[in-house]
């Protein structure tokens, strides 16, 4: 499985990198939404895990573009945020996110488990 991690916070990026590496999951990391669009087309990940708040292009904007593109619309997207706001959750889910997670509520290893769940659900729906 290949995961695209879209996270502008270097510390969080390193935590996710480590957890995914320990789980034997291949990953590519980028730091903003515009780079995520390029990486999704180039890398063909099975899952995208994307922060909501980022510079240049935020995660919700990137999510909408990914879901409007025939080449990327089928890739499951897990949105991550530091904020537990109903509006962000509703916007993310209405834009095509498969999950919305609040970073502070989960350890990186729990996020890996969620990635595996979303991947398995995606495969069973194909």
Residue frames as qw, qx, qy, qz and C-alpha x, y, z in Angstrom:
[[0.000, 0.890, 0.456, 0.000, 0.00, 0.00, 0.00],
 [0.403, 0.175, -0.007, 0.898, 1.21, 3.51, -0.82],
 [0.171, -0.833, -0.476, 0.226, -0.02, 6.50, 1.21],
 [0.294, 0.544, 0.044, 0.785, 0.34, 10.16, 0.29],
 [0.400, -0.632, -0.454, 0.484, 0.80, 12.24, 3.46],
 [0.189, 0.660, 0.165, 0.708, 0.01, 15.93, 3.04],
 [0.559, -0.741, -0.293, 0.230, 1.16, 17.77, 6.17],
 [0.303, 0.825, -0.138, 0.458, 2.91, 21.13, 6.52],
 [0.514, -0.762, 0.333, -0.211, 4.01, 20.57, 10.12],
 [0.480, 0.524, -0.700, 0.066, 7.43, 18.87, 9.96],
 [0.246, -0.292, 0.808, -0.450, 7.10, 17.33, 13.42],
 [0.765, 0.181, 0.390, -0.479, 3.74, 15.75, 12.57],
 [0.719, 0.543, -0.367, -0.230, 5.10, 14.64, 9.21],
 [0.214, 0.483, -0.825, 0.203, 7.98, 12.85, 10.96],
 [0.490, -0.107, 0.705, -0.501, 5.59, 11.17, 13.43],
 [0.829, 0.356, 0.144, -0.406, 3.41, 9.85, 10.62],
 [0.542, 0.604, -0.579, -0.081, 6.46, 8.83, 8.58],
 [0.059, -0.393, 0.865, -0.306, 7.81, 6.81, 11.49],
 [0.636, 0.066, 0.590, -0.493, 4.48, 5.12, 12.26],
 [0.804, 0.486, -0.067, -0.335, 3.91, 4.20, 8.61],
 [0.386, 0.593, -0.706, 0.031, 7.48, 2.96, 8.19],
 [0.266, -0.273, 0.845, -0.374, 7.15, 0.75, 11.29],
 [0.725, 0.253, 0.466, -0.439, 3.90, -0.66, 9.86],
 [0.491, -0.031, 0.743, 0.454, 5.65, -1.46, 6.58],
 [0.405, 0.790, 0.453, -0.081, 3.59, 1.04, 4.60],
 [0.481, 0.169, 0.280, 0.813, 5.14, 2.91, 1.67],
 [0.001, 0.878, 0.388, -0.279, 4.51, 6.64, 1.73],
 [0.402, 0.407, 0.153, 0.806, 5.24, 9.91, 0.00],
 [0.247, -0.709, -0.436, 0.497, 5.13, 13.18, 1.95],
 [0.257, 0.492, 0.230, 0.799, 4.40, 16.70, 0.72],
 [0.239, -0.255, -0.477, 0.806, 3.75, 19.97, 2.53],
 [0.293, 0.335, 0.163, -0.881, 0.77, 21.67, 0.87],
 [0.664, 0.425, 0.514, -0.339, -2.36, 21.07, -1.18],
 [0.539, 0.733, -0.255, -0.329, -0.93, 22.10, -4.54],
 [0.068, 0.511, -0.855, -0.051, 1.95, 19.64, -4.13],
 [0.533, 0.052, 0.787, -0.306, -0.61, 17.01, -3.11],
 [0.709, 0.572, 0.134, -0.391, -2.39, 17.36, -6.44],
 [0.412, 0.682, -0.584, -0.157, 0.85, 16.82, -8.34],
 [0.147, -0.364, 0.903, -0.174, 1.92, 13.90, -6.13],
 [0.681, 0.192, 0.577, -0.408, -1.47, 12.17, -6.40],
 [0.731, 0.617, -0.086, -0.280, -1.22, 12.16, -10.20],
 [0.328, 0.673, -0.663, 0.022, 2.44, 11.13, -10.21],
 [0.114, -0.360, 0.871, -0.314, 2.50, 8.56, -7.37],
 [0.655, -0.154, -0.566, -0.476, -0.96, 6.92, -7.66],
 [0.097, -0.228, 0.792, -0.559, -1.38, 6.38, -3.90],
 [0.311, -0.354, -0.871, -0.140, -4.01, 4.03, -2.52],
 [0.336, -0.790, -0.480, 0.182, -4.87, 6.51, 0.25],
 [0.244, 0.551, -0.107, 0.791, -4.33, 10.22, 0.81],
 [0.477, -0.643, -0.476, 0.364, -4.02, 11.53, 4.36],
 [0.291, 0.513, 0.127, 0.798, -4.26, 15.33, 4.25],
 [0.204, -0.369, -0.442, 0.792, -4.15, 18.16, 6.77],
 [0.164, 0.834, 0.525, 0.039, -6.91, 20.75, 6.49],
 [0.059, -0.986, 0.029, 0.153, -4.96, 23.90, 7.35],
 [0.743, -0.082, 0.290, 0.597, -1.92, 24.42, 5.12],
 [0.020, -0.639, 0.172, 0.749, -0.23, 27.28, 3.25],
 [0.045, 0.206, -0.666, -0.716, -0.75, 27.97, -0.46],
 [0.603, -0.141, -0.499, -0.606, -3.70, 25.59, -0.90],
 [0.477, -0.303, 0.633, -0.529, -5.53, 24.18, 2.09],
 [0.199, -0.044, 0.979, 0.026, -6.68, 20.59, 2.35],
 [0.468, 0.524, 0.595, -0.391, -10.35, 21.27, 1.62],
 [0.409, 0.726, -0.231, -0.502, -9.49, 23.06, -1.63],
 [0.083, 0.430, -0.865, -0.246, -7.19, 20.22, -2.66],
 [0.371, 0.155, 0.889, -0.220, -9.82, 17.63, -1.70],
 [0.538, 0.630, 0.295, -0.477, -12.41, 19.26, -3.97],
 [0.366, 0.677, -0.502, -0.395, -9.98, 19.29, -6.90],
 [0.114, -0.268, 0.956, 0.039, -8.93, 15.67, -6.29],
 [0.428, 0.315, 0.797, -0.288, -12.56, 14.51, -6.22],
 [0.514, 0.708, 0.089, -0.476, -13.37, 16.45, -9.42],
 [0.207, 0.614, -0.685, -0.334, -10.51, 14.81, -11.35],
 [0.928, 0.117, -0.185, -0.302, -11.28, 11.48, -13.05],
 [0.644, 0.384, -0.606, 0.266, -7.76, 10.22, -12.34],
 [0.174, 0.232, -0.688, 0.665, -7.89, 10.88, -8.58],
 [0.552, -0.331, -0.006, -0.765, -11.56, 10.88, -7.58],
 [0.883, -0.178, -0.395, -0.182, -11.48, 7.23, -6.54],
 [0.488, 0.223, -0.619, 0.573, -8.61, 7.62, -4.08],
 [0.524, -0.714, -0.463, 0.042, -9.89, 7.55, -0.48],
 [0.219, 0.562, -0.248, 0.758, -8.97, 10.70, 1.45],
 [0.564, -0.579, -0.500, 0.311, -8.58, 10.98, 5.22],
 [0.080, 0.792, -0.040, 0.604, -8.67, 14.59, 6.38],
 [0.615, -0.311, -0.471, 0.551, -6.70, 15.60, 9.48],
 [0.019, -0.787, -0.057, -0.615, -7.17, 18.73, 11.52],
 [0.273, 0.065, -0.616, 0.736, -6.03, 20.25, 14.76],
 [0.336, -0.038, 0.196, -0.921, -9.56, 21.63, 15.10],
 [0.055, 0.325, 0.943, -0.050, -12.70, 19.79, 16.10],
 [0.281, 0.304, 0.072, -0.907, -15.13, 22.08, 14.31],
 [0.587, 0.397, 0.679, -0.192, -18.44, 20.85, 12.95],
 [0.471, 0.797, -0.044, -0.376, -18.20, 23.15, 9.93],
 [0.080, 0.619, -0.739, -0.252, -14.82, 21.71, 8.87],
 [0.397, -0.017, 0.915, -0.071, -16.09, 18.18, 9.39],
 [0.572, 0.591, 0.483, -0.299, -19.24, 18.82, 7.34],
 [0.359, 0.805, -0.299, -0.367, -17.29, 20.61, 4.57],
 [0.091, -0.473, 0.859, 0.173, -14.77, 17.75, 4.38],
 [0.446, 0.163, 0.874, -0.103, -17.38, 15.01, 4.27],
 [0.529, 0.711, 0.311, -0.344, -19.55, 16.88, 1.75],
 [0.270, 0.790, -0.442, -0.329, -16.45, 17.36, -0.43],
 [0.860, 0.300, -0.392, -0.130, -15.75, 13.63, -0.57],
 [0.032, -0.547, 0.763, -0.342, -13.54, 12.85, 2.43],
 [0.691, -0.121, -0.703, -0.117, -13.76, 9.28, 3.69],
 [0.616, -0.532, -0.467, 0.346, -12.84, 10.24, 7.25],
 [0.027, 0.817, -0.137, 0.559, -12.21, 13.38, 9.29],
 [0.773, -0.305, -0.420, 0.365, -9.79, 12.98, 12.19],
 [0.204, -0.946, 0.135, -0.212, -8.72, 15.38, 14.92],
 [0.567, 0.502, -0.560, 0.336, -4.96, 15.05, 15.36],
 [0.141, -0.486, 0.607, -0.613, -4.92, 15.54, 19.12],
 [0.822, -0.169, 0.217, -0.498, -7.42, 12.70, 19.64],
 [0.985, 0.173, -0.007, -0.009, -5.22, 10.03, 18.07],
 [0.522, -0.572, 0.528, 0.349, -1.74, 8.59, 18.31],
 [0.310, 0.556, -0.584, -0.504, 0.12, 8.05, 15.02],
 [0.065, -0.081, 0.992, 0.067, -0.26, 4.28, 15.45],
 [0.389, 0.477, 0.670, -0.414, -4.04, 4.71, 15.68],
 [0.408, 0.679, -0.158, -0.589, -3.97, 6.72, 12.47],
 [0.105, 0.351, -0.874, -0.319, -2.11, 3.83, 10.81],
 [0.244, 0.227, 0.925, -0.180, -4.92, 1.50, 11.91],
 [0.418, 0.653, 0.327, -0.540, -7.49, 3.88, 10.41],
 [0.263, 0.586, -0.547, -0.537, -5.52, 4.03, 7.16],
 [0.034, -0.104, 0.985, 0.136, -5.65, 0.22, 7.01],
 [0.328, 0.448, 0.739, -0.381, -9.42, 0.25, 7.70],
 [0.396, 0.699, 0.003, -0.596, -10.10, 2.80, 4.98],
 [0.164, 0.462, -0.763, -0.421, -7.92, 0.86, 2.52],
 [0.153, 0.093, 0.983, -0.032, -9.74, -2.39, 3.28],
 [0.379, 0.591, 0.528, -0.479, -13.15, -0.73, 2.92],
 [0.317, 0.666, -0.305, -0.602, -12.08, 0.82, -0.38],
 [0.065, 0.277, -0.910, -0.302, -10.93, -2.54, -1.75],
 [0.228, 0.288, 0.912, -0.183, -14.17, -4.24, -0.73],
 [0.368, 0.679, 0.305, -0.557, -16.19, -1.50, -2.50],
 [0.148, 0.541, -0.557, -0.613, -14.35, -1.95, -5.81]]
